[in-house]
Amino acid sequence: MAPTREWLCGLAHEPLPPPPVTGGLDAVLLDRDGTLNVLGPGYRTLGDFELLPGAAESVARLNALGVPVVLVTNQRGISTGALTWDALATVHAHLVEQLAAEGAHLDDIRLCPHASGECTCRKPSPGLIDAVVAENRWIGRKRTLFVGDAESDEMAAKAAGVHFLGVASDLGLIDVVDSVLALWERPRSSTS
């Protein structure tokens, strides 16, 4: 079934499926620009949207473990008028298609459309992460990983009480996923 415009814009959410096995990760939250796709000036359009090398493979590997993967992104252009909801839905539909072509999928999209200072959801505030946890009460914050490329991503993860790993020009998403896959085998403790 094709995702709806509302889902692509981060406006509609279904409960996330718990991982099928008891393991070290309940969910992985991914920033978009600079983590999944090439970071560039301005807002992404179909003409300049490009997945980073290894991004789709990374998501597919997490999917294969049954770990829910949630996109968490600030898109201030909506509030300024530089980006329309339709343009955003088109870019996210393209992202979903590119991931699917490599056997990967996103389980949810969480998005802040506000300018800085207008809300509590815009990273570095933890609102988007808090919403994922609140709506999926089986998710443990200590068993959740946020992966991003910006200081605001790290600050949001810290404020929400989830683990953070950063990507950089010399450390891509595939490298981060490689480094955390060993956690999957570590059993959950009842106090996490």
Residue pairs with C-beta under 8 A, 6 or more apart in sequence:
3 92
3 93
3 96
4 12
5 85
5 86
5 89
6 12
7 13
7 109
8 88
8 89
8 92
8 93
8 96
8 109
9 85
9 88
9 89
9 92
9 109
9 111
10 71
10 73
10 109
10 110
10 111
11 111
13 108
13 110
13 135
14 108
15 135
15 136
16 27
16 68
16 70
16 107
16 108
16 132
16 136
16 139
17 66
17 68
17 107
18 26
18 68
18 138
19 25
19 26
19 65
19 66
19 67
19 68
20 66
21 65
21 66
22 187
22 188
23 65
23 183
23 184
23 185
23 186
23 187
23 188
24 143
24 183
24 184
24 185
24 186
24 187
24 188
25 65
25 67
25 143
25 144
25 145
25 180
25 183
25 184
26 67
26 68
26 138
26 139
26 140
26 143
26 144
27 67
27 68
27 69
27 70
27 132
27 136
27 139
27 143
27 144
27 145
28 62
28 67
28 68
28 69
28 70
28 144
28 145
28 146
28 147
29 69
29 70
29 71
29 72
29 110
29 129
29 132
29 144
29 145
29 146
29 147
29 157
29 162
30 36
30 59
30 69
30 70
30 71
30 72
30 146
30 147
30 148
30 173
31 72
31 73
31 123
31 146
31 147
31 148
31 149
31 150
31 153
32 71
32 72
32 73
32 95
33 39
33 40
33 44
33 73
33 149
34 148
34 149
34 150
34 167
35 52
35 55
35 147
35 148
35 149
35 153
35 167
35 173
36 51
36 52
36 55
36 59
36 71
36 95
36 173
37 44
37 49
37 50
37 51
37 52
37 55
37 95
38 48
38 49
38 50
38 51
38 52
39 149
40 48
42 82
43 75
43 77
43 82
43 83
43 87
44 91
45 87
45 91
46 90
46 91
46 94
49 91
49 94
49 95
51 95
51 98
51 99
52 172
52 173
53 172
53 174
54 172
54 173
54 174
54 175
55 172
55 173
55 174
56 98
56 99
56 101
56 102
56 103
56 104
57 102
57 104
57 174
58 173
58 174
58 176
58 177
59 69
59 99
59 104
59 105
59 106
60 99
60 102
60 103
60 104
61 177
61 181
62 69
62 177
63 69
63 103
63 104
63 105
65 181
65 184
67 184
68 107
68 108
68 136
69 105
69 106
69 107
70 106
70 107
70 108
70 109
70 110
70 132
71 92
71 106
71 108
71 109
71 110
71 111
72 110
72 111
72 123
72 128
72 129
72 132
72 146
72 148
72 156
73 109
73 110
73 111
73 112
74 111
74 112
74 122
74 123
74 152
75 83
75 88
75 111
75 112
75 113
76 112
76 113
76 114
76 115
76 116
76 122
77 83
78 84
78 85
78 88
78 113
78 114
79 113
79 114
79 115
79 118
80 115
88 111
92 109
95 106
96 105
96 106
99 105
99 106
108 132
110 128
110 129
110 131
110 132
111 128
112 119
112 121
112 122
112 123
112 127
112 128
114 121
114 122
115 122
116 122
119 125
119 127
120 126
120 127
121 127
121 128
121 131
123 148
123 150
123 152
123 153
123 155
123 156
124 151
124 152
124 153
124 154
124 155
124 156
124 159
125 156
125 159
126 156
126 157
126 159
126 160
128 156
129 144
129 146
129 156
129 157
129 160
129 162
130 160
132 139
133 139
133 141
133 144
133 160
140 188
140 192
141 160
141 161
141 162
142 161
142 162
142 163
142 192
143 188
143 192
144 162
144 163
145 162
145 163
145 164
145 165
145 180
146 153
146 156
146 157
146 160
146 162
146 163
146 164
146 165
147 153
147 164
147 165
147 166
147 167
147 173
147 176
148 154
148 157
148 164
148 166
148 167
149 166
149 167
149 168
153 164
153 166
154 164
154 166
157 163
157 164
158 164
165 176
165 179
165 180
166 176
167 173
167 175
167 176
